[in-house]
Each structure stands twice: as structure tokens, then as C-alpha cells.
């Protein structure tokens, strides 16, 4: 598994437990995120308004982890977000949201 993100695909890197993981907003990942978090456009609007909840952010990241290893837990994703701080993970969020809005 390569931890190199392709920005042309809307990919970003998130460090979780000292390991770099690629976040890729694939169709399957976004469908799963939408099933849990509600319509993606509403998610983007909440993010733009500064109303995106920490659980929603972690949920979006969780669903978008490419080649997610079996030992990786959703809690670890949330803890990584908290440990790094919102400012540090905002570029990854921005990349994913941009891909949701623009597509390929």
C-alpha cells in the first residue's frame, strides 16, 4: 500500500497512529459516508458554515481511507483528528470536499 496521494483524484494523506493513510473519495466511500452522515451537499454546506461536527469529520475520513487495514479502527481515525488538531487536518478535509463538489 502506497501512502502517496494523487491530488487529481481528490486524495489526501492523514496520519493515523504514526502511519500515513491515503484518503480517497471513491464512489463507494462516498455512498457509505452519505448513508451514515446524510446528503453530501448538506455535509459540504455544514462544513462551509463551520458547523461540521467532529464525528462527521471522522466519519467522512473513516469511509475514505483507501485500502483500510483490518486493524485500523474508526476510533483511531477520530483520535488522530483530535491529536493533530482541526487546523492540521483541514487541508485533507478541503481536498475531499472539493472532490465531492467538483468530481473528476
C-alpha positions in Angstrom: 0.0 0.0 0.0 1.4 3.3 -1.0 0.8 6.4 1.1 1.2 8.7 -1.8 -1.9 10.8 -2.5 -3.0 11.8 -6.0 -4.5 15.3 -5.8 -6.0 14.9 -9.2 -8.3 12.2 -7.7 -9.0 14.3 -4.7 -6.8 12.2 -2.5 -5.2 13.5 0.7 -3.0 11.9 3.4 -4.0 11.6 7.0 -1.5 10.3 9.6 -3.2 7.8 12.0 -1.1 6.3 14.8 2.1 7.3 13.1 1.2 5.8 9.7 0.3 7.8 6.7 -3.0 6.7 5.1 -4.5 7.9 1.8 -8.0 9.3 1.9 -9.7 8.7 -1.4 -13.3 9.9 -2.0 -14.2 7.0 -4.3 -17.8 6.4 -5.3 -18.2 3.5 -2.8 -16.6 5.5 0.0 -18.9 8.5 -0.6 -22.0 6.3 -0.8 -21.1 4.8 2.5 -20.4 8.2 4.1 -23.7 9.6 2.7 -25.6 6.6 4.1 -24.3 7.4 7.5 -23.9 11.2 7.5 -26.8 12.2 5.2 -26.6 14.0 1.9 -23.1 15.1 0.9 -24.2 18.5 -0.3 -25.6 19.2 3.2 -22.3 18.0 4.7 -20.4 20.4 2.5 -22.8 23.2 3.5 -22.3 22.5 7.2 -18.5 22.5 6.7 -18.7 25.8 4.8 -20.7 27.3 7.7 -18.3 25.9 10.3 -21.0 23.5 11.6 -19.3 20.2 10.7 -19.3 18.1 13.8 -16.1 16.2 14.9 -17.9 12.9 14.5 -19.0 13.8 10.9 -15.4 14.7 10.1 -14.0 11.5 11.5 -16.8 9.5 9.7 -16.0 11.0 6.3 -12.3 10.3 6.8 -13.1 6.7 8.0 -15.1 5.9 4.9 -12.5 7.5 2.6 -9.4 5.6 4.0 -8.1 3.8 0.9 -7.1 0.2 1.4 -8.2 0.4 5.1 -6.3 -2.2 7.1 -8.4 -4.6 9.2 -6.7 -3.4 12.4 -7.5 0.2 11.8 -10.4 1.3 13.9 -12.8 4.2 13.5 -11.9 5.4 17.0 -8.2 5.6 15.9 -9.2 7.9 13.0 -11.1 10.1 15.4 -8.2 10.1 17.9 -5.8 11.1 15.0 -8.0 14.0 14.2 -8.1 15.2 17.8 -4.3 14.6 18.3 -3.4 16.6 15.2 -6.0 19.3 15.7 -8.5 20.7 13.3 -6.1 23.1 11.7 -3.8 20.2 10.7 -6.5 18.0 9.2 -8.3 20.9 7.4 -6.3 20.5 4.2 -7.4 16.9 3.9 -11.0 17.8 4.5 -10.8 20.6 2.0 -9.4 18.2 -0.6 -12.2 15.7 0.0 -14.9 18.3 0.0 -13.5 19.9 -3.2 -13.6 16.5 -4.9 -17.2 16.0 -3.7 -18.2 19.3 -5.3 -16.2 19.1 -8.5 -16.0 15.4 -9.3 -13.3 14.2 -11.6 
